[in-house]
Amino acid sequence: MTSFKDEPESSSLPLLEARDITMSFKVRGRLRRWGAPAKQLTAVNGVSFTLHAGEVVAVVGESGSGKSTIARVLSQLHRQSSGEVLLRGEPVRVRGTRAFRRYCSQVQLIFQDPFASLNPLRTVRYHLADPLKIHGRTEDDVDAAVRALLEQVKLTPAERYIDKYPHELSGGQRQRVSIARALAAGPDALLADEPVSMLDVSIRLGILNLLKELKEAFDLGILYITHDIASARHFSDRVLVMYAGEIVESGGAEEVTQNPKHPYTQLLIDSAPNPDDPSLGSTPDGAQTSAEPPSLIDPPSGCRFHPRCPFATEKCVAEVPPAIPVGPERVARCWGYSTEPSELPLPQIGVVTR
């Protein structure tokens, strides 16, 4: 892949880093009562993690957990309310068109809906040629670069696709064009916001395999956002589990999915389709929990998961749990793993073997 930027000084630095990121939105319209004081919806609350070159980090959670907001903050489509985004150890300061363009040459976002993200009035050639020109290619070699991008995303022969419009392509082909458009900038990091959720099940694996091949070929760092924890296990190196705007568990993909420590992670895995599991969708010990996610305008006190947790205690209601180490390079925000002598351990979450 052609690069239009300086090489990093140190490969040991994280490619991208989020430090205590918070993203809040003002409440307007019907969500706010007439005459009531202004409130805020905090979609992301104190999130920190790193993404290294050649690594896939999955962010997993249900709808409304803040996953896509994280991607938009890291892509600088949203400017965080507090905290820092760092690129190779340097704080990101995107002010103005030129600075945003320089940042986009290194960090690219792949949107969830490939049809909505492509201009229906423009051909594939336009969608790929335009970013190539913006990021430094001359008119003389744009056509060859467009064909090379189509080959990289396995749309071959290029002549079959280059002059087609989005409506003439299948969903999987449109998403491959979207990926090629992201690659046109020569990025080091891809932020894939649920890149397969709008596609047929039969072609999802092909897109994930393509992203994996591109990661290995160009040493890309990929942030993979998904609600499907099963695909996160097979595609990612590390998993971050988000609930109500916070990371409640993190660790290696295999460890988190095979031996979940947080009750929410356990419920996410239980909700994944498994015809061999007769207790599909049930909670440990048959406990019943609320199916409603919490309000992000007035979130619950203490642990945000306590209204739905079968093991919640008074301490869970009163105090926010810290990030507690639960294994090598693994943490969980759950009072059940507290080492304080005054605390009784909560029931251990069952081990899942799938």
C-alpha angles and dihedrals in degrees: 000000000000114000124210097188141069118278116255115263094223128024090199092072118091112261091223129009133185114202117195092323117191123181120188131177128202114248113238139166121008094357089067123062117233110268094006119131116268115271135192133224109219105205095173122029122191099326120175130176143128135236120202130198112272092020133114115211116187122208108202131187145112124282112293095025093118100257098129092042089059090055092048091050092049090048089048094236083123121035110222119247090224139350130051139277113208128196111200090339096310121112112247113241108179108183118156136353098293095051091047091050091051091050092048089054087067105030122042131182123218109204126223099237111051093189095054093045094055124073106244091208095057132073128235088256091060094046091056101034095053097061090042090058093043091054099048113282118136124230091251097065102028095096093052090046091052091053091047091053091052089052091050091057092044097251096140141201088032092210090067093060109023097088099035126112122233093256089058092060131075121245093260092049091050091052090050089054089051090052091048090051090054091049091052090078091057094237129185094207132042122199104203108194104199091314095181104035093094093049133087114268091241094064101037093089091054092057093047091049089050092053090048091052091049091049091054095042097050102023091242125176109225127196104201114199116195146143090215107091091182093064090044089059094055099036106038138064096210133021128212113194113208127198126176093343097314135096105242099176137012138175145103114338095239094046096047095047097041098040109022116190103188119071091230092055089051091053091048090055092045089054093057113102112265117159091190092061112083092189093058111160096008125123125235113288089008092283116164122229135184114268094207119099115227126264113261090205093058104015121190119270120254114001108014091217096056096098089061100033118107090206101047118142134186090269090057089056095046106039137041110238117234125227101280121195109242100171143337106329090346130118135176131189098226131119088217088083097047115134094202109127091226092057123087111215116249119236110288114253110245121257114250120214116189 
